[in-house]
């Protein structure tokens, strides 16, 4: 009885449960002019994120962010010209096949530099993954010369982004986030920079 009381006393004030809060935000700008093209929060695929966090703590191979994917299937235009946005493809359940609606391009962070990198920014009660991805004049290959498209058709009129795991193959990766936004055309006459911030906080 004394031993049980001592154990209970030792555990007083100890909280052995914590909530994991993950949120995301993207900022897309024209790197040369500074024009803000998109500024909004994203959706987290909680089922996939929970699994990847557990696997990362297990030190499993490939369970880290290595790809940012660009797509052109997040919106449609109706007969009146109104843009209709689809719902992000996220859920609270694990989904190994989760992906963008129409992935047309991706960049890997296997090799990083000032324009394409992942940084950890430490806050007072949180940690941020600051992911910078820059599309230079010459990428993607096959883009239009000028950003003069009058509709959202075309592989490189982007309206969705996602972050994916896996060291080598995005087709065998896990999608962790998905954000849908008004179409932004990538063409040879502009450099586009995406700053994608994922905030991780325990409560």
Buried (B, 14 or more C-beta within 10 A) or exposed (E): EEEEEEEEEEEEEEEEEEEEEBBBBBBBBBBEEEEEBBEEEBBBBBBBBBBBBEBEEEEEEBBBBBBBBBBBBBBEEEEEEEBEEBEBBBEEEBBEEBBBBEBBBBBBBEEEEEEBBBEEEEEEEBEBBBBBBBBBEEBBEEBBEEBEBEEBEBBBBBBBBBBBBBBEEBEEBBBBBBBBBEBBBBBBEBBBBBBBBBBBBEE
